[in-house]
Every structure is written in C-alpha cells, then in structure tokens.
C-alpha cells in the first residue's frame, strides 16, 4: 500500500510540475540521448583531462535511457546503440519505446515529461560529477605531496615483502 501511495504521489507531482511550468520535452530518454551526443562532440574539441571529464559527464547522462531500457527488461547497451544511431540520423525525438522494444518517435506517441524533471536529472548528474572530480583532486593532491597513508612511521608498511 505504501508503494502504491508513493507511486501515486510521484505521478501527481509530475502532473503538477507540468501544469505549473507549462513546459515539456519528449520522454523516453530522448533528450538525454541528444545531450550526451552533443557532449561527446564537444569533448573531442577540448582534449586532455577536460575531454575525459566531459566524456564521463556524457556517460552519466546516458544512465537515463539505459535505466529505462533495463527496467523494461531490454538490453540497455543495444538500446543505447540504436538510440544514438537514430539521433545521428536526425531523429532527435526518438527514445526508449518499452512496448516496441526499440527506439521510436516519442513525440508521435505523446510520450512527454516535464522539462523540470529532465533539468533536475541533469543537475543531479552535474553535482555528482563535480563531487567525484573533487574527490579525485583530493586523492591526487595527497598522493603528490606524499600525504599520510602509506609507508614510513605510523603507516601500513612499505609495500610488498621481499622474498
């Protein structure tokens, strides 16, 4: 019963957000797919560590269509490959069609979501990516300054024993 109530609350919240904002986008992961492709194009122009960071962000955005496919019992990798192909062919409103088991035009099927939902998903992915990069920077800084944690006095020893 609690799960049903939560599901109904979530559905009503989505409807309320749509009515409040009056802005929608096609669903089924179509917007996320388009954004990830644009990010990958941009990544190739920056190079170096920045390129890796942008590609990691594109990977994070692709979680949306992959999760939709997985939750529908579809192969997430195959679906993502097909979605990217469709988008590269100019079919920008194609998303995961859970009934057909393949990408299809979300606009013609009236599969939409509030723009606010997609925007929040991207904000969450951005915050997660920034947090991971900060942690990586902290680890790298400790490693380059000889930080604490290995070898020497008070550490865990100097590595592998010699035989």
LOSE-966160 format. One record per residue: x, y, z of N, C-alpha, C in turn; residue in three letters; chain. Coordinates in nm, 3 decimals. Layout:
% residues N
> X:Y:Z:X:Y:Z:X:Y:Z:ALA:A .
...
% end
This chain:
% residues 163
> 0.083:-0.119:0.000:0.000:0.000:0.000:0.087:0.126:0.000:UNK:A .
> 0.195:0.126:0.081:0.284:0.242:0.085:0.347:0.268:-0.051:UNK:A .
> 0.384:0.160:-0.119:0.446:0.173:-0.251:0.347:0.233:-0.351:UNK:A .
> 0.223:0.191:-0.344:0.119:0.244:-0.434:0.097:0.392:-0.405:UNK:A .
> 0.090:0.428:-0.277:0.072:0.568:-0.241:0.189:0.654:-0.290:UNK:A .
> 0.310:0.602:-0.275:0.428:0.677:-0.320:0.425:0.695:-0.471:UNK:A .
> 0.387:0.589:-0.543:0.376:0.597:-0.688:0.273:0.699:-0.733:UNK:A .
> 0.159:0.700:-0.666:0.054:0.798:-0.698:0.102:0.940:-0.668:UNK:A .
> 0.169:0.957:-0.556:0.221:1.089:-0.519:0.321:1.137:-0.624:UNK:A .
> 0.411:1.049:-0.666:0.510:1.085:-0.769:0.441:1.125:-0.899:UNK:A .
> 0.341:1.046:-0.940:0.270:1.075:-1.065:0.199:1.210:-1.056:UNK:A .
> 0.134:1.237:-0.944:0.065:1.365:-0.928:0.164:1.481:-0.924:UNK:A .
> 0.281:1.459:-0.867:0.384:1.563:-0.863:0.432:1.598:-1.004:UNK:A .
> 0.445:1.497:-1.089:0.487:1.519:-1.227:0.381:1.600:-1.301:UNK:A .
> 0.254:1.564:-1.282:0.145:1.639:-1.346:0.144:1.783:-1.296:UNK:A .
> 0.160:1.802:-1.166:0.161:1.937:-1.108:0.276:2.019:-1.166:UNK:A .
> 0.394:1.960:-1.178:0.509:2.031:-1.234:0.482:2.073:-1.378:UNK:A .
> 0.418:1.985:-1.454:0.386:2.017:-1.593:0.288:2.133:-1.601:UNK:A .
> 0.186:2.129:-1.517:0.086:2.236:-1.518:0.144:2.368:-1.470:UNK:A .
> 0.231:2.363:-1.369:0.294:2.485:-1.318:0.383:2.551:-1.421:UNK:A .
> 0.472:2.473:-1.480:0.571:2.527:-1.573:0.515:2.547:-1.713:UNK:A .
> 0.430:2.455:-1.754:0.378:2.459:-1.890:0.482:2.422:-1.994:UNK:A .
> 0.592:2.361:-1.950:0.700:2.325:-2.042:0.723:2.175:-2.036:UNK:A .
> 0.729:2.112:-2.153:0.753:1.969:-2.161:0.862:1.940:-2.264:UNK:A .
> 0.913:1.820:-2.257:1.007:1.771:-2.357:0.970:1.627:-2.387:UNK:A .
> 1.020:1.575:-2.496:0.990:1.435:-2.526:1.057:1.346:-2.423:UNK:A .
> 0.992:1.235:-2.392:1.041:1.144:-2.289:1.118:1.028:-2.347:UNK:A .
> 1.123:0.921:-2.271:1.191:0.800:-2.316:1.341:0.812:-2.327:UNK:A .
> 1.397:0.914:-2.262:1.542:0.932:-2.268:1.590:1.001:-2.395:UNK:A .
> 1.495:1.056:-2.473:1.534:1.119:-2.599:1.620:1.243:-2.576:UNK:A .
> 1.581:1.327:-2.481:1.659:1.448:-2.454:1.797:1.412:-2.399:UNK:A .
> 1.802:1.313:-2.311:1.930:1.271:-2.253:2.023:1.218:-2.361:UNK:A .
> 1.968:1.144:-2.455:2.050:1.090:-2.565:2.107:1.204:-2.648:UNK:A .
> 2.024:1.301:-2.679:2.070:1.414:-2.760:2.178:1.494:-2.686:UNK:A .
> 2.158:1.514:-2.557:2.256:1.588:-2.477:2.388:1.512:-2.470:UNK:A .
> 2.382:1.381:-2.450:2.506:1.303:-2.440:2.585:1.307:-2.571:UNK:A .
> 2.515:1.303:-2.683:2.585:1.311:-2.812:2.650:1.448:-2.831:UNK:A .
> 2.580:1.554:-2.791:2.637:1.689:-2.802:2.759:1.702:-2.712:UNK:A .
> 2.752:1.643:-2.593:2.867:1.647:-2.502:2.987:1.574:-2.561:UNK:A .
> 2.962:1.460:-2.624:3.072:1.383:-2.684:3.136:1.460:-2.800:UNK:A .
> 3.055:1.529:-2.879:3.110:1.613:-2.986:3.198:1.722:-2.926:UNK:A .
> 3.149:1.785:-2.820:3.225:1.891:-2.754:3.354:1.836:-2.695:UNK:A .
> 3.348:1.717:-2.635:3.465:1.656:-2.570:3.581:1.641:-2.668:UNK:A .
> 3.551:1.606:-2.791:3.658:1.586:-2.889:3.729:1.717:-2.923:UNK:A .
> 3.668:1.830:-2.890:3.731:1.959:-2.921:3.817:2.012:-2.807:UNK:A .
> 3.807:1.954:-2.687:3.882:2.010:-2.575:4.010:1.935:-2.543:UNK:A .
> 4.010:1.804:-2.552:4.131:1.725:-2.527:4.172:1.719:-2.381:UNK:A .
> 4.268:1.633:-2.354:4.327:1.620:-2.221:4.230:1.573:-2.115:UNK:A .
> 4.258:1.615:-1.991:4.173:1.577:-1.877:4.031:1.630:-1.893:UNK:A .
> 4.021:1.749:-1.951:3.888:1.806:-1.970:3.803:1.717:-2.059:UNK:A .
> 3.866:1.660:-2.162:3.794:1.570:-2.251:3.741:1.450:-2.173:UNK:A .
> 3.825:1.395:-2.087:3.783:1.280:-2.008:3.667:1.316:-1.915:UNK:A .
> 3.671:1.436:-1.858:3.565:1.480:-1.768:3.433:1.497:-1.844:UNK:A .
> 3.439:1.556:-1.962:3.318:1.575:-2.042:3.261:1.440:-2.085:UNK:A .
> 3.347:1.348:-2.124:3.301:1.214:-2.162:3.238:1.141:-2.044:UNK:A .
> 3.295:1.159:-1.925:3.237:1.098:-1.805:3.099:1.157:-1.776:UNK:A .
> 3.085:1.286:-1.800:2.955:1.350:-1.781:2.854:1.296:-1.882:UNK:A .
> 2.896:1.277:-2.006:2.808:1.218:-2.108:2.765:1.078:-2.066:UNK:A .
> 2.859:1.001:-2.010:2.825:0.867:-1.959:2.717:0.877:-1.851:UNK:A .
> 2.731:0.976:-1.762:2.634:0.992:-1.654:2.496:1.025:-1.709:UNK:A .
> 2.489:1.107:-1.811:2.361:1.143:-1.872:2.297:1.021:-1.938:UNK:A .
> 2.379:0.935:-1.997:2.327:0.816:-2.066:2.265:0.714:-1.970:UNK:A .
> 2.284:0.733:-1.842:2.222:0.643:-1.744:2.069:0.649:-1.758:UNK:A .
> 2.015:0.761:-1.799:1.870:0.777:-1.809:1.810:0.679:-1.910:UNK:A .
> 1.849:0.682:-2.038:1.790:0.583:-2.130:1.830:0.440:-2.098:UNK:A .
> 1.951:0.421:-2.044:1.993:0.285:-2.009:1.906:0.228:-1.896:UNK:A .
> 1.873:0.311:-1.800:1.788:0.266:-1.689:1.647:0.236:-1.738:UNK:A .
> 1.594:0.320:-1.826:1.462:0.293:-1.883:1.460:0.158:-1.953:UNK:A .
> 1.562:0.132:-2.033:1.570:0.005:-2.106:1.580:-0.113:-2.009:UNK:A .
> 1.668:-0.101:-1.912:1.688:-0.210:-1.815:1.559:-0.238:-1.738:UNK:A .
> 1.492:-0.133:-1.692:1.369:-0.151:-1.616:1.257:-0.213:-1.699:UNK:A .
> 1.267:-0.199:-1.831:1.167:-0.259:-1.920:1.207:-0.400:-1.963:UNK:A .
> 1.321:-0.449:-1.911:1.366:-0.583:-1.946:1.437:-0.590:-2.080:UNK:A .
> 1.484:-0.476:-2.128:1.554:-0.469:-2.256:1.704:-0.463:-2.233:UNK:A .
> 1.781:-0.493:-2.336:1.926:-0.483:-2.326:1.966:-0.335:-2.337:UNK:A .
> 2.019:-0.281:-2.228:2.050:-0.138:-2.222:2.155:-0.096:-2.323:UNK:A .
> 2.256:-0.178:-2.344:2.364:-0.142:-2.437:2.311:-0.139:-2.580:UNK:A .
> 2.239:-0.245:-2.620:2.182:-0.247:-2.755:2.089:-0.129:-2.778:UNK:A .
> 2.006:-0.099:-2.677:1.912:0.012:-2.690:1.987:0.144:-2.707:UNK:A .
> 2.092:0.165:-2.628:2.168:0.289:-2.637:2.235:0.303:-2.774:UNK:A .
> 2.287:0.195:-2.825:2.349:0.197:-2.958:2.246:0.235:-3.063:UNK:A .
> 2.127:0.174:-3.056:2.021:0.205:-3.153:1.972:0.349:-3.138:UNK:A .
> 1.960:0.395:-3.014:1.917:0.533:-2.990:2.017:0.633:-3.048:UNK:A .
> 2.145:0.610:-3.023:2.248:0.701:-3.076:2.245:0.704:-3.228:UNK:A .
> 2.227:0.587:-3.287:2.221:0.579:-3.433:2.103:0.661:-3.485:UNK:A .
> 1.987:0.645:-3.422:1.869:0.720:-3.464:1.892:0.870:-3.451:UNK:A .
> 1.951:0.912:-3.341:1.975:1.056:-3.320:2.076:1.110:-3.420:UNK:A .
> 2.177:1.031:-3.453:2.276:1.076:-3.553:2.213:1.087:-3.691:UNK:A .
> 2.102:1.015:-3.713:2.028:1.024:-3.839:1.927:1.139:-3.836:UNK:A .
> 1.930:1.220:-3.730:1.841:1.336:-3.720:1.710:1.309:-3.650:UNK:A .
> 1.691:1.191:-3.597:1.566:1.156:-3.527:1.580:1.193:-3.380:UNK:A .
> 1.579:1.323:-3.354:1.612:1.376:-3.221:1.507:1.350:-3.115:UNK:A .
> 1.387:1.313:-3.154:1.282:1.286:-3.055:1.263:1.137:-3.031:UNK:A .
> 1.356:1.056:-3.081:1.348:0.911:-3.058:1.397:0.879:-2.917:UNK:A .
> 1.322:0.790:-2.852:1.356:0.747:-2.718:1.327:0.599:-2.702:UNK:A .
> 1.341:0.550:-2.581:1.319:0.409:-2.549:1.169:0.381:-2.553:UNK:A .
> 1.128:0.297:-2.646:0.988:0.254:-2.654:0.979:0.119:-2.583:UNK:A .
> 0.926:0.120:-2.462:0.923:-0.002:-2.381:0.824:-0.105:-2.434:UNK:A .
> 0.729:-0.061:-2.515:0.630:-0.155:-2.570:0.681:-0.222:-2.697:UNK:A .
> 0.751:-0.146:-2.780:0.805:-0.199:-2.905:0.940:-0.268:-2.885:UNK:A .
> 1.009:-0.229:-2.778:1.141:-0.286:-2.752:1.250:-0.229:-2.840:UNK:A .
> 1.224:-0.111:-2.895:1.321:-0.045:-2.982:1.297:0.106:-2.976:UNK:A .
> 1.391:0.185:-3.023:1.369:0.330:-3.024:1.255:0.367:-3.118:UNK:A .
> 1.176:0.464:-3.077:1.073:0.517:-3.165:1.047:0.663:-3.130:UNK:A .
> 0.968:0.729:-3.214:0.942:0.872:-3.200:0.851:0.899:-3.081:UNK:A .
> 0.907:0.957:-2.977:0.832:0.984:-2.856:0.727:1.093:-2.878:UNK:A .
> 0.754:1.186:-2.968:0.658:1.292:-2.996:0.531:1.235:-3.058:UNK:A .
> 0.546:1.148:-3.157:0.427:1.093:-3.223:0.349:0.999:-3.130:UNK:A .
> 0.416:0.944:-3.029:0.350:0.856:-2.932:0.302:0.932:-2.809:UNK:A .
> 0.321:1.064:-2.812:0.281:1.150:-2.699:0.346:1.109:-2.567:UNK:A .
> 0.471:1.068:-2.573:0.547:1.036:-2.452:0.628:1.161:-2.418:UNK:A .
> 0.585:1.229:-2.313:0.649:1.354:-2.274:0.677:1.352:-2.124:UNK:A .
> 0.761:1.445:-2.084:0.790:1.464:-1.941:0.806:1.613:-1.917:UNK:A .
> 0.780:1.655:-1.794:0.802:1.797:-1.764:0.949:1.833:-1.783:UNK:A .
> 0.973:1.948:-1.839:1.110:1.994:-1.857:1.184:1.997:-1.723:UNK:A .
> 1.112:2.030:-1.618:1.170:2.037:-1.484:1.231:1.903:-1.441:UNK:A .
> 1.168:1.793:-1.477:1.219:1.660:-1.439:1.353:1.634:-1.507:UNK:A .
> 1.361:1.660:-1.637:1.486:1.640:-1.710:1.595:1.733:-1.662:UNK:A .
> 1.559:1.857:-1.635:1.655:1.955:-1.586:1.711:1.911:-1.451:UNK:A .
> 1.624:1.861:-1.363:1.670:1.816:-1.232:1.762:1.696:-1.244:UNK:A .
> 1.732:1.606:-1.337:1.819:1.489:-1.357:1.959:1.533:-1.401:UNK:A .
> 1.964:1.632:-1.489:2.094:1.681:-1.536:2.168:1.755:-1.424:UNK:A .
> 2.095:1.832:-1.344:2.158:1.899:-1.230:2.217:1.796:-1.133:UNK:A .
> 2.142:1.690:-1.107:2.191:1.586:-1.016:2.315:1.518:-1.073:UNK:A .
> 2.314:1.491:-1.203:2.431:1.429:-1.267:2.551:1.523:-1.259:UNK:A .
> 2.527:1.653:-1.277:2.634:1.752:-1.269:2.693:1.756:-1.129:UNK:A .
> 2.607:1.761:-1.028:2.654:1.766:-0.890:2.735:1.642:-0.856:UNK:A .
> 2.690:1.527:-0.902:2.761:1.402:-0.876:2.898:1.403:-0.943:UNK:A .
> 2.902:1.448:-1.068:3.028:1.454:-1.142:3.127:1.549:-1.074:UNK:A .
> 3.080:1.666:-1.032:3.166:1.762:-0.964:3.221:1.703:-0.834:UNK:A .
> 3.135:1.633:-0.759:3.179:1.572:-0.634:3.287:1.467:-0.659:UNK:A .
> 3.268:1.385:-0.762:3.367:1.283:-0.795:3.500:1.348:-0.836:UNK:A .
> 3.493:1.453:-0.915:3.615:1.522:-0.958:3.688:1.585:-0.839:UNK:A .
> 3.613:1.640:-0.744:3.676:1.698:-0.625:3.746:1.591:-0.543:UNK:A .
> 3.680:1.478:-0.526:3.740:1.367:-0.452:3.867:1.321:-0.522:UNK:A .
> 3.860:1.311:-0.656:3.977:1.269:-0.734:4.091:1.369:-0.716:UNK:A .
> 4.059:1.498:-0.716:4.162:1.601:-0.696:4.226:1.590:-0.558:UNK:A .
> 4.145:1.563:-0.456:4.197:1.549:-0.320:4.291:1.429:-0.311:UNK:A .
> 4.249:1.318:-0.370:4.332:1.197:-0.370:4.463:1.222:-0.444:UNK:A .
> 4.454:1.289:-0.560:4.575:1.318:-0.638:4.668:1.412:-0.562:UNK:A .
> 4.611:1.511:-0.493:4.694:1.606:-0.418:4.764:1.537:-0.302:UNK:A .
> 4.695:1.448:-0.234:4.758:1.375:-0.123:4.868:1.285:-0.175:UNK:A .
> 4.845:1.225:-0.290:4.946:1.136:-0.348:5.071:1.210:-0.391:UNK:A .
> 5.055:1.331:-0.445:5.171:1.405:-0.495:5.248:1.474:-0.382:UNK:A .
> 5.183:1.500:-0.268:5.252:1.566:-0.158:5.307:1.467:-0.057:UNK:A .
> 5.295:1.340:-0.090:5.348:1.238:-0.001:5.256:1.211:0.116:UNK:A .
> 5.139:1.269:0.119:5.037:1.257:0.223:5.051:1.138:0.315:UNK:A .
> 4.962:1.125:0.407:4.967:1.013:0.500:4.892:0.896:0.443:UNK:A .
> 4.929:0.779:0.481:4.852:0.665:0.438:4.936:0.550:0.393:UNK:A .
> 5.062:0.565:0.374:5.140:0.451:0.331:5.284:0.465:0.372:UNK:A .
> 5.346:0.354:0.400:5.489:0.351:0.429:5.529:0.437:0.546:UNK:A .
> 5.655:0.433:0.581:5.710:0.518:0.685:5.651:0.492:0.822:UNK:A .
> 5.686:0.580:0.915:5.640:0.563:1.052:5.490:0.586:1.062:UNK:A .
> 5.424:0.499:1.135:5.281:0.514:1.159:5.195:0.470:1.043:UNK:A .
> 5.254:0.435:0.929:5.176:0.392:0.813:5.152:0.243:0.817:UNK:A .
> 5.115:0.188:0.703:5.084:0.047:0.697:5.199:-0.035:0.643:UNK:A .
> 5.314:0.018:0.638:5.425:-0.061:0.586:5.468:-0.010:0.451:UNK:A .
> 5.579:-0.059:0.405:5.638:-0.007:0.284:5.611:-0.086:0.159:UNK:A .
> 5.505:-0.160:0.151:5.472:-0.229:0.027:5.486:-0.379:0.040:UNK:A .
> 5.514:-0.444:-0.072:5.522:-0.590:-0.076:5.650:-0.639:-0.008:UNK:A .
> 5.642:-0.749:0.067:5.763:-0.803:0.129:5.853:-0.863:0.023:UNK:A .
> 5.983:-0.861:0.050:6.078:-0.922:-0.042:6.101:-1.066:-0.002:UNK:A .
> 6.111:-1.156:-0.098:6.135:-1.298:-0.070:6.263:-1.343:-0.132:UNK:A .
% end
